[in-house]
Each structure stands twice: as C-alpha cells, then as structure tokens.
Amino acid sequence: MRQFSSQTFCGRTFNCGELAQIREIVDSCNGISRTELANTVCELFDWKRPTGKLKTVECRQFLETLQAKGILALPARSPGRPQGAKHAVNKTAKGQVASEVAEPLKVLLPLRLCRVTSKAQRQLWYEYVDRYHYLGYQQPFGGQLRYFIESRQAIVLGCLQFSSPAWKMAARDRWIGWSDQQRRRNLQKVINNSRFLILPWVKVKNLASSILALTVRSVPADWQNSYGYRPVVMETLVDRARFAGTCYKAANWIYVGGTTGRGRMDREHARQGQSPKDIYVYPLSSRFRQDLLGL
C-alpha cells in the first residue's frame, strides 16, 4: 500500500489517523461484505444522515475510491451484477403503452404526487422509467424520493425522482456564491430533480410546467419528513442536445449555466465535455442564500 494523505468524500474529511483505522478495519474483518464494512466504518465515525440512518451507500463508494487510489484492499465483490452495469428491470404488461391521454389540462386537475413506497409501486416506477426515459433507470446517489404523477381521475401521467445534488458544479456554485467549506457543510440543503418523465402516450399542453409547480409545494416537506432537514434549493440538469428546458423556464426555474459534461462521479476528468448539460435551479426560500452560506 502506498502512503496517503487526508481524503474528503461527500463533505466528510478523514485525516491520516482515521484512514489508518479504516484500513485496519478492512484488513482485520475477514469474511464480511463490502456493505457490512461500510456499516462498520459509518458506525465508528458516526457518519449518518440527520435522521440517524447510516450513510452506507456513500461510505461504500468512499471505500471503493480508496481502493482505486491504492490506500486499501477490499474483499472481492459478491457474485452478481457487474460494476457499472445497468439495473435489470422486469418488463410486464402493466408497463406497456396505454391509451392516449389528450384531455385539456383543466380536466385532469388537481394533479397529485403519489409517493412510491411499496414494492409493487417501486417495480412499476422502475419499469416506466427504464422503458420510457432516455436515461433509463439507475440507482440514485444518496437520498431519494420517487413519485407517480396522477390526475384527478387517478390516471398515472408520469414519474418524478428527487435525489442528492451534484457534488460540484461550477456554474451553480458561482450562482450560490459559497466557498468550498460552505458547500461541504450545506450541500445537503440542495436536492436534484434527477428524473422527470411524462409518459409518451400523455399529450397534454402545459402539463410539465404544472407538475413542476406542484413539486415546489409538495417535495420540500416530504424530504424533511424523510431525511430530517428541509431543502432550500432544487436543481436539475437538462441535456441540451435533446431538450430546450422549456417547461423549467415556464415554471420559473433559473438557468445558471452549463456543466463540463464529466458527470457527478467523474473525479479523474476522464469524461470532460462528453455530455454537457444546462443547469436550472429553483430557490425554495427567500433566505436560501443565507441558509447555504451559513449566515
């Protein structure tokens, strides 16, 4: 193993002594899985969400980052899905194309966001997104909330997902005006609209912007109930090669610039410029900047 210095991941900095402890845990805990190792490290360093739940997903990714840097050696992965492979999503009759919905928007109002909580709901949500969203279904990073978008008649019109924000985006960070330290401390107060799908058989004018207006009213309280803190800004990334961001503009989201195209976990700059996105944000509080800067 090579020598190492302090390491920062998802806003948590581990000094050399802590990294030595992590390496000792990995070396001494033979026969347990990577997830169990991540739980052990989280418990040792009290790495938790505001709700008290361990940050197991983030910690496992951190351990794998340390392994890639030659700082430690993890046990072999359990047999199963190869790293980087898409999640397999079952295709069922429920997820097939349905009858066209083309009524005027006023006929469908009021719209409702239905939280995805049961196994059956999750499977159908995965299937819709995997079939009909251009990015397909991928396991989100960190926290997440998923919804079905329903009409007054309980017709499913689409799917939404909010998840943890991008770690760094220069244009967003300039717009907020925070330092690296302020960003590390308060990034959790930003949430990312990481999936927005209107099902392809739904042809309703002005539906998308109406849905976005509903998310502003509904999602912050749901996030607070789930994760113990209330977000003050929403963000999203729009693939400029595919979309013009029209519905976000109509819903008063603010364009703040573009990404480099690296992707949120491309820390080695291997994908620079490959898929640049437009960044839109929506402040949820008049004091959002004070909250993010800790003023």
N, C-alpha and C positions, 0 to 999 in steps of 0.2 A: 504494500500500500504506500502511496506517495504521501508527502507531507501536505497538510491542509491548513486553511485559514477559516475564519468565521464565514458562515453561509446564511443568506437570507432567502426565505421562501414564503410567499403569500403573506408578507408583512411580519413574519416572525424571524428574528435573527438568533442563530445558535452560535455561541462562541466556541473556541477551540476545545475547552474543557467539556462542554455539552456534546460536541461532536464525538469526542473520545468516549463519552458514556454511551452514546448511540451505537458506536462501533462495537463497544464491549457487549452491549445487549445483543446485537446481531450475531456476534461471534459465539456467545455463550448459550443462546436459545436455540439449540439444535432441534429440528423436527417440527417447528411451528411454521405456519404460513406467513406470507408477507403481510396479509391483513392483520393477523394476530400480532406480528411485530409492530405494525403501525399503531395498533391499540395500546400496546405496552409503552411505546415512546410517548404517545399522547398523554397517557396517564402519568408517566414520570414527570413530564414537563408541563402538565396542566394545560395542554393545547386543546381548547374547547371552544365551541360556539357560545354565544351569550345565553342560549337555552341550557347549557351544561352538557350538550352532546359532544362526544369526541370528534375531532376533525380527522377521522380515519382516512377518508379519500385523499385529502391534501397531504397527510403525513406519508401515505404510501407513495404518492407521486414524488415527495421530497426524498424518501429513501431511494427510490429508483434514480433520481437525479444524482444523489451522492454516489451511487454505484457507477453511473455513467462517467463520473469525474474521478473514479478510482479511489474514493475515500473509504468504501466498504464493499463487502461482497454479500449480496442477498442470497437466500436459498433459491433454488430453481423454481420457476413458476409452476403452479399446479397445471396438469394437463387440461386443455380447454381451448378457449378462443385465443388465437394468436394476437400478440400485441399489435395494435393499430388496425385490427380487423373491425369491420362494422358489426354492430349487434345484429344477430339474426332475429328477424321479426316474422312471426307466423302470418300468413295471408289467409283470410277467412271470408266467408260470404258477407259478413257484416261490413267489411271494409271495401266492398265493391262499389262502383259508381252507382249513385242513387238517382231518383227522379230530379229533374231540374227544378231549382227554386229561383223564380224570377219575379216574385211579387214586389211591389213598391216597398221601400224600407218601412214606411209607416204601418204597413200591415203586420210586420214582424216584431214591432216594438211592443213592450220593452224587451231589449236584449238582456241576456243573463250570462254571467260567467259561472260555470259549474266546475268546482274543484274536482280534480281527478284524485281519488283516494283509494278506491277498491282495486283489486287485481283485475277484474273484468274491465273496468274503466281504463286502467293503465294499458292493458293489451290492445284495446281498441284505439286509444290515443297513439300508441306506438305505431300501430298499423296505418292509421290515417297519415301520420307524419312521414313514415317511411315510404308509403306509396306515392304521396302527392306533394310533398315538399321537396324542392330541388336539392336540398342538403341531406334529405333522409333523416332517420333517427340516429342520434348519437348520445351517449351518456353525458349529461352536462357536468361541468366542473363546479364543485362546491354545492351551495344551496340551490334549490329549485322549487318552483310551483308550476303545476300544469293545470290547464283549464280546457273544457269544451266551451265553445261559444254557442249558445242556444237562443232560439227565437221564443216569442211568447207562446207559440204552439209546441214548444219543446223539440223543435227540429234542430239537429246539430248542423251548424253552419261552418264551423271551423275549429281550429285548435290554437292555443297560445301556450308559451312557456316563458317564464322569467327565471333567471339563474344568476349566479355570482358574476360580477363585472370583469372586464378585461383588466389584467394586472397593470399594464402601462399602455396608454395611447397618447402620443404627444399632443395632438390637436385637442383632445378632451382635457388633458391635464393643463394645457395653456389656458383654456376657457375657464376652468375652475380657478386656476391661479395658485395651486397648492405646491408645497415643497415635497420632496421625496418622503420626508419624515411625516408630514401631514397626510400624504396619500397612504402610506403604510398604516397609519393609525385609524384613518376614517374611510378607507375604500369600501368597507362593508356597507356603508350608507348609500352606495350606488348599486342598482340592480339592472340586469341586462335583459331586454326583450329578445331572447335568443331564438325563438321560433314564433312565427306568425303565419298561419295558414288559413285561407278561406278555401273551402273545398271546391274543386273545379266545376261542379255542377251548380254552384251557387252564383247567380248572376244578378246581384242587387246593387244598384248605384248608391254610392256614398256609405256602403256598409262598413268598409275598412276603417274610415276615419271615426265612425260612430263607435266601433269596437274599441279603438284606441282611447277615445274619451271615457269609455266605461272603465278601462283598466286603471286610469288615473284615480278614479273614485273608489275602486274596489281592492286593487292589489296591495297598496301600502299597508292597510290594516291586516290583510291575510299574512303578509310577510312578517309583520310584527308578532302576530299570534304564533307563527311557526318558528321564528328564529330569535325572538326576543328584542328586536330593535326595528325602528321604523326607517325605511329608506327615504332620502330627500331628493334623489335624482334618479330618473330612468335613462338608460342609454340603449341604442340599438345600432347595428351595423347593416348597411344596405349595399348589396352587390351592385355597383354602378354599371356593370356590363349587362345586367338583367333588368334592373328596376330604376325608376327615377325618384323614388321616395315620395311620390305624390300624396299618399294617404297620411304619411307622417307630417308633411308640410301642412296639409289640410287640417290636421289635428293640433297644429301649433307647436310641434316639436321643432327644435332649433338645430340647424345644420352648423357644425363647428369645424369641419374639415374632413380629411381622409386619413386612412391608415396606410402603413407601409406595405401591407399585404403579407406580413410574416405569419400571422396567426398568434393566438394568445399564448401558446406554449413553445413557440419557436425562439428559444433563448440563444441559440447559436447563429441566428440570422441566416439560416440555410434557405428560407423561402422568401427572402426580401423581394417585394414587388410582384409576387406571383398572383395574388388575388386581392388587390386594393379595394377597400370598402369606404363608403361615405358614413360618417358618424353623425347621428342625431341624438339629441338629449332633450329631456323634459324635466324642468325643476318642479318638485312636488311641494315646495315650501318657499315662502318669500325670504326665509333666512337660510336657504340651502347653502350658500357660500360660507356664512359664518359657521354653520354646522360642520362643513367639510374642512374648514381651516382651523376649527377648534377655537374660535374667537368668542 
